[in-house]
Structures are given as C-alpha cells and as structure tokens.
Amino acid sequence: MTTDANSDYVRAILNILEDFGSEKERFAETQRAILNILDDFAAEQHRLESTERAVMNILDDFDDEKQKVERANQELLREIADRTHAEDELRTKTTELGRSNAELEQFAYVASHDLQEPLRMVSTYVQLFEKRFKGAVVDPKADKYIAYAVEGAKRMQALIAGLLAYSRVGTGEQVTSRVDINALVDVALLNLSEGLLETGALVTRDPLPTIMVEPLQLTQVFQNLIANGNKFQRPGIKPHLHIGAVRQGVNWVFSVRDNGIGIEPEFFERIFVIFQRLHTRAEFSGTGIGLSICKKVVERHGGRIWIESEPGQGTSFCFSLPATPEAS
C-alpha cells in the first residue's frame, strides 16, 4: 500500500473517529435531554399526585362542610318549628288573656256599678245612725264602732268609684279630638282647687301643646298626678308642682314634678299596679287606683308612663304621648 493510500486511510479513520465522537456527544446530549425529560415527568407526576391529594382533601373537607351545613339546616328547621310553635302558643295565650282581661273589665264594671246602690244605702243609714245615736249609747266603745263603720263605708265607696273609673278606661271606642292640653290642666286644677288651697300649693307650668287625645281621660291623668304631688309632701314644706312638656321626636313628653317625699327606685313599677300602696292610710289617704288609671289611659293613647325620683328630693311623673297619635 502506497504512502498516499495510507494517509487517505488514516484520514478516513480519523474522520470516522471524529464523526463517532460527534455522534457520541450528540447521543450524550440526547441522553441528557431524555433524562431531563424524565426528571420533568417525575416532577410533573409528583405535582399531579400532590394536586390529586389536595383535590381529595378538598373533597373530604367539602363533604365535612356539607354534613355540617346539613346538620345546621336541620337544627335551624327545628328552631323554626319550635319558634313557630311558641309563637302560636303565645298568640293563643294573648288572645285568651285579651278575652280574660275584657271579661274581667266587664265584670269589674258591672260589679262596681251594681254595688254602688246597696253600698250607698248602707253608707246613708250608717251616717244617719251616727248622727242620731252618737253619744246616746251607754257603751263607751259605741261611738268608736260607729266611726269605724262610717269610715269603712266611705272607703268602700271610694274603692268602688275608683274601680268603676278604672274599668271604664278600657271599655268602648276611644274618641279623640284635637285638644289644647292647657285647657285640660285648667279643668284639673279647678277640680282640685279646694285641696290645693288647703295645702297652699304653688302650681307652675310650661306652655303645653295641642294634640289628639280623649279629653276626659287626659284630664283625669293630670288630675291624679297633680293630686298625688299635692298629697305626698314633706311636713312643714308647702307643695310646689311644675307641669312640663318637651317635644322628643314623634312624641311629647309631659311631666308633673313635685317637691315631696320622693320614692325608692324599687317601687317605681309597683306603684302603677292597681290597689298597690306604699304607705298606710294613717299616713296618706287614697285607694291605690289613681296611678293605675293613669298608666292605662296613657298606654291606651299609645304612650308610656314612668317615674324619676329620689327619696326626700321629690318626684317627676313623666308620660309620653304621640304628637299625632292613633288612638286605640
């Protein structure tokens, strides 16, 4: 073989080796690419598995939440059923109570009305007996017994009259009209003039509004509150009563303030209950009906009544009335 042929052969072998090296390098690159692809696939598979686990956890949580919601719905349905049942019972009891109250008011009206005539007869004859036989009976206790009988008859007449007035507040249709409250207070003061003169009471007032009320009933409210303020006074101090009125939103708030003995806070609600008294008859006269009448009248006009007081510092009886009330 010639030298040229050998050179060509060597070059051919070198080319082959060079090509083999290039192929080997390309193969290595391909292998690396495949390995990278496999790594990416493994990573994707791992991410897919993680995503699958997350989805399963979400589904589990969703199922738990669904069960919680279903339990909550069942509890809510039970509560709604219980509340509906309670409301039905309350409506039934309210209807029964309303009917019972109406029957009680009717009974009180009939009883007090029908009792007046026989009691009037008893009272008349007891007083006649007192006039004719006082001091004539030998027994020294006779006059005391006669006095007890007369006083008892008078007290019973006052109680029956008060009960009749209380029962009349809730009976019949309430007919309201536009009234100047100043005029009602004037009437109340005129009715109480004798008692106010007796105590030397000073009565002052603010300008009072004109609103829709039942005149006779509101006159009775002011009359009872003024009489209360004139009666429950501290010894040696002349009564000073002030009648006020302030507009608060859709209401007028009226007040009758006195400088009397005051009331303990624990009795604020009790004194509006019919026949409730905080003092003995020896201390202060009365039937325990007047303030309950005031409460009933005010509430029937769509308002409310309350007390502001401190013992020894006087009392303010306050009540609200709608500026344009819809009377019941």
Secondary structure, DSSP 8 states (H G I E B T S, - for coil): --HHHHHHHHHHHHHHHHHHHHHHHHHHHHHHHHHHHHHHHHHHHHHHHHHHHHHHHHHHHHHHHHHHHHHHHHHHHHHHHHHHHHHHHHHHHHHHHHHHHHHHHHHHHHHHHHHHHHHHHHHHHHHHHHHHHTTTSSSTTHHHHHHHHHHHHHHHHHHHHHHHHHHHHTSS----EEEEHHHHHHHHHHHTHHHHHHHT-EEEE----EEEE-HHHHHHHHHHHHHHHHHS--TT---EEEEEEEEETTEEEEEEE--SS---GGGTTGGGSTT--SS-TTTS---S-HHHHHHHHHHHTT--EEEEE-TTS-EEEEEEEESS----
